[in-house]
Each structure stands twice: as C-alpha cells, then as structure tokens.
Amino acid sequence: MKKGLIAVFGVGLVATVLFIVNHGFGAGHGDYDRALGILALPWILLPWPQFLNQHDFAWLILLPLVLNSLLVLAVSWLGLELRKTKG
C-alpha cells in the first residue's frame, strides 16, 4: 500500500511541476500538455461537471490524485480482506 501511495503522489508531484512550468494547461498547445494528459489518464477521459472543468488544476491534477489514491487504498484493503479469508 505504501509503495502504491508513494507512486500516486509522485505522479501528482510531477504533474504539478509540469503544470506550473507550462503556466497552466494550454488545451493541447502547451509544451507539456500531452504529458499532463497522459498523467491524468484515465480520469481525464470522463465527463465531469462544469464546476470542475472551470479550473484546470482541479480536474487535471487534484481529481486524478484523489481518485488514484482511493483506488490504491481500495485495492490494498481488498487484498488484505482476501488474505484474511484464506487463512
């Protein structure tokens, strides 16, 4: 679990640095927009409510960070529960 969360936060840190260096998200026109889009996968492909789309940092960095963290925690918890049931 710790390694997974470290990886998630590492990706979030890299995405944040690229976002700052890129001066935001340029809708595909910035130098690092493609890298930012790849780091935000798969969550960037989902349609989000308009209030999240107004702030690039929210849907491009924060939302993937939170959702990936929850995913790692859920998978870790599920793994622990499966180990408990096996013996």
C-alpha positions, 0 to 999 in steps of 0.5 A: 500500500505504501509503495502504491501511495508513494507512486500516486503522489509522485505522479501528482508531484510531477504533474504539478511541476509540469503544470506550473512550468507550462503556466497552466494547461494550454488545451493541447498547445502547451509544451507539456500538455500531452504529458499532463494528459497522459498523467491524468489518464484515465480520469481525464477521459470522463465527463465531469461537471462544469464546476470542475472543468472551470479550473484546470488544476482541479480536474487535471491534477487534484481529481486524478490524485484523489481518485488514484489514491482511493483506488490504491487504498481500495485495492490494498484493503481488498487484498488484505480482506482476501488474505484474511479469508484464506487463512 
